[in-house]
């Protein structure tokens, strides 16, 4: 009999002092589902709620996001057929000094993962799919990256590389090629971020 999915509640505090996030994750043998809330104060005050679903192999199937602030709101529905073809539906109400939500799905064709901006959760999918919690070759990806809180969708070239194993998890190097950004992520045994330098640290972990 297959093991029942495990549920975890995670809270991250932003290291810049401008945001916090809580997320409930359901982990199965080769997939996950999650819903969470992010509160931020930059580039303007906002609340963001999201729901994420993956198929086998931790490949994104759907990301639904709602963001709102004073006098504005917007929604994004990002869907993936599992083979690299995406559909994007977006809407907005009110005025905010942000890029328009949504984008052209052709720009992220071939990507298997979404990457929700400022959210530590979505780093887990490529790491788990390619066994990067243990020794494994470095991997290059194109992600369907969602800007927060604008909810605009863009391609993002990224690399993940296993660096070391720790008693409580692993360290994986993340390279954001679109902005020459390099950090070493501390992940727990489930592949979930404990410490993301410059972004967030899991509450209760130091």
C-alpha positions as CSV (number, residue, x, y, z in Angstrom):
1,X,0.0,0.0,0.0
2,X,1.3,3.4,-0.9
3,X,2.2,5.7,1.9
4,X,-0.3,8.5,2.6
5,X,0.8,12.1,1.6
6,X,2.6,14.0,4.4
7,X,1.4,17.5,5.3
8,X,3.8,20.2,6.5
9,X,3.2,23.7,7.6
10,X,6.1,26.1,6.9
11,X,6.6,29.7,7.9
12,X,9.4,31.9,6.4
13,X,10.4,35.3,7.7
14,X,11.9,37.7,5.1
15,X,15.5,38.6,5.7
16,X,14.9,42.1,4.2
17,X,12.3,42.9,6.8
18,X,9.6,43.5,4.2
19,X,7.8,40.2,3.9
20,X,6.7,36.9,5.5
21,X,5.1,33.8,4.1
22,X,3.2,30.8,5.4
23,X,2.6,27.7,3.4
24,X,0.9,24.3,3.8
25,X,2.5,21.6,1.7
26,X,1.2,18.1,0.9
27,X,4.1,15.9,-0.1
28,X,3.6,12.6,-2.0
29,X,6.2,10.2,-3.3
30,X,6.8,12.1,-6.6
31,X,4.6,15.2,-6.4
32,X,3.4,18.0,-4.2
33,X,0.5,20.3,-3.7
34,X,0.6,23.6,-1.7
35,X,-1.3,26.7,-0.8
36,X,0.2,29.7,0.9
37,X,0.0,33.4,1.8
38,X,2.8,36.0,1.4
39,X,2.6,39.4,2.9
40,X,4.9,42.1,1.6
41,X,5.6,45.8,1.8
42,X,7.7,46.4,-1.3
43,X,7.5,47.6,-4.0
44,X,4.1,48.5,-2.4
45,X,2.1,46.8,0.4
46,X,0.3,43.6,-0.8
47,X,-1.2,40.3,0.2
48,X,-0.6,37.3,-2.1
49,X,-2.4,33.9,-2.0
50,X,-1.4,31.0,-4.1
51,X,-2.2,27.4,-4.9
52,X,0.3,25.1,-6.6
53,X,-0.2,21.6,-8.1
54,X,2.3,19.3,-9.6
55,X,2.1,16.0,-11.5
56,X,4.4,13.0,-11.2
57,X,8.1,14.1,-11.2
58,X,7.2,17.3,-9.5
59,X,6.3,18.9,-12.8
60,X,4.1,21.9,-12.4
61,X,0.5,21.5,-13.7
62,X,-1.1,24.6,-12.3
63,X,-0.3,27.8,-10.3
64,X,-3.1,30.1,-9.3
65,X,-2.2,33.4,-7.7
66,X,-4.2,36.3,-6.3
67,X,-2.6,39.6,-5.2
68,X,-4.2,42.6,-3.8
69,X,-3.4,45.9,-2.2
70,X,-4.9,49.3,-1.5
71,X,-7.2,50.1,-4.5
72,X,-6.1,47.2,-6.7
73,X,-6.2,43.4,-7.2
74,X,-5.1,41.0,-9.9
75,X,-5.2,37.2,-10.6
76,X,-3.1,34.8,-12.5
77,X,-3.9,31.2,-13.7
78,X,-0.8,29.5,-15.1
79,X,-1.5,26.0,-16.5
80,X,0.9,23.5,-17.9
81,X,0.2,20.4,-20.0
82,X,3.2,18.5,-18.5
83,X,5.2,18.6,-21.7
84,X,6.3,22.2,-21.9
85,X,3.2,23.9,-23.2
86,X,1.7,26.6,-21.0
87,X,-1.6,28.6,-20.9
88,X,-1.8,31.9,-19.1
89,X,-5.0,33.8,-18.0
90,X,-4.7,37.0,-16.1
91,X,-6.9,39.8,-14.9
92,X,-6.6,43.0,-12.9
93,X,-8.9,45.5,-11.2
94,X,-7.9,49.0,-10.0
95,X,-4.7,50.8,-10.6
96,X,-1.2,50.0,-9.3
97,X,2.3,51.1,-10.4
98,X,3.2,47.5,-11.6
99,X,3.7,45.7,-14.8
100,X,0.6,44.2,-16.3
101,X,-0.2,40.6,-15.1
102,X,0.2,37.6,-17.4
103,X,2.3,37.3,-20.5
104,X,2.9,35.4,-23.7
105,X,3.0,31.6,-23.0
106,X,5.3,31.1,-26.0
107,X,8.2,32.8,-24.1
108,X,8.2,30.0,-21.5
109,X,7.5,27.1,-23.9
110,X,9.6,24.0,-22.8
111,X,9.8,24.9,-19.1
112,X,8.6,22.3,-16.7
113,X,8.5,24.4,-13.6
114,X,7.0,27.6,-12.3
115,X,9.0,29.9,-10.1
116,X,6.9,32.2,-8.0
117,X,8.9,35.3,-7.2
118,X,10.1,35.7,-3.6
119,X,8.6,32.3,-2.6
120,X,11.0,29.7,-1.2
121,X,8.7,26.8,-1.9
122,X,9.1,26.6,-5.7
123,X,12.9,25.8,-5.5
124,X,11.9,22.3,-4.4
125,X,10.6,21.0,-7.7
126,X,13.7,20.9,-9.8
127,X,15.8,19.8,-6.9
128,X,13.6,16.8,-6.1
129,X,13.1,15.8,-9.7
130,X,16.8,15.6,-10.4
131,X,18.0,14.1,-7.1
132,X,20.0,17.2,-6.2
133,X,19.7,16.5,-2.5
134,X,22.5,14.1,-3.0
135,X,25.5,14.1,-5.4
136,X,24.3,14.6,-8.9
137,X,25.3,16.6,-12.0
138,X,24.5,20.3,-12.1
139,X,21.3,21.1,-14.0
140,X,20.3,24.0,-16.2
141,X,16.6,25.0,-16.5
142,X,14.3,27.6,-17.9
143,X,11.5,28.4,-15.5
144,X,8.2,30.2,-15.9
145,X,9.0,32.9,-13.4
146,X,6.1,35.0,-11.9
147,X,7.0,38.5,-10.7
148,X,5.5,39.4,-7.4
149,X,3.2,41.3,-6.8
150,X,2.8,42.2,-10.5
151,X,2.0,38.6,-11.5
152,X,3.7,39.0,-14.9
153,X,5.2,35.9,-16.4
154,X,8.7,35.7,-17.8
155,X,11.3,33.1,-18.8
156,X,14.1,32.7,-16.2
157,X,17.4,30.7,-16.9
158,X,18.6,29.0,-13.7
159,X,21.1,26.4,-12.6
160,X,21.0,24.1,-9.6
161,X,24.1,22.3,-8.3
162,X,24.5,20.0,-5.3
163,X,27.2,21.3,-2.9
164,X,27.1,19.3,0.3
165,X,25.0,17.1,2.5
166,X,24.3,18.1,6.1
167,X,23.0,16.1,9.0
168,X,19.6,17.7,8.6
169,X,19.5,18.1,4.8
170,X,21.6,19.4,1.9
171,X,23.1,22.6,0.5
172,X,22.4,23.3,-3.2
173,X,23.9,26.2,-5.2
174,X,21.3,28.3,-7.1
175,X,22.4,30.5,-10.0
176,X,19.9,33.0,-11.5
177,X,21.5,33.6,-14.9
178,X,19.1,36.4,-15.8
179,X,20.6,38.6,-13.1
180,X,24.0,37.0,-12.2
181,X,22.7,36.0,-8.8
182,X,24.3,33.1,-6.9
183,X,23.4,31.8,-3.4
184,X,23.7,28.5,-1.6
185,X,20.3,27.2,-0.4
186,X,20.0,25.2,2.8
187,X,17.3,22.6,2.3
188,X,15.8,20.0,4.7
189,X,15.5,16.3,3.9
190,X,12.3,17.0,1.9
191,X,14.0,19.5,-0.3
192,X,12.2,22.5,1.2
193,X,14.1,25.7,1.9
194,X,15.4,26.3,5.4
195,X,17.6,29.3,4.5
196,X,17.7,31.3,1.3
197,X,20.4,33.9,1.7
198,X,19.1,37.5,1.2
199,X,15.5,36.3,0.9
200,X,14.1,34.2,3.8
201,X,14.8,31.8,6.7
202,X,12.4,29.2,8.1
203,X,10.9,30.4,11.4
204,X,12.3,28.4,14.3
205,X,15.6,27.5,12.6
206,X,17.9,30.2,14.0
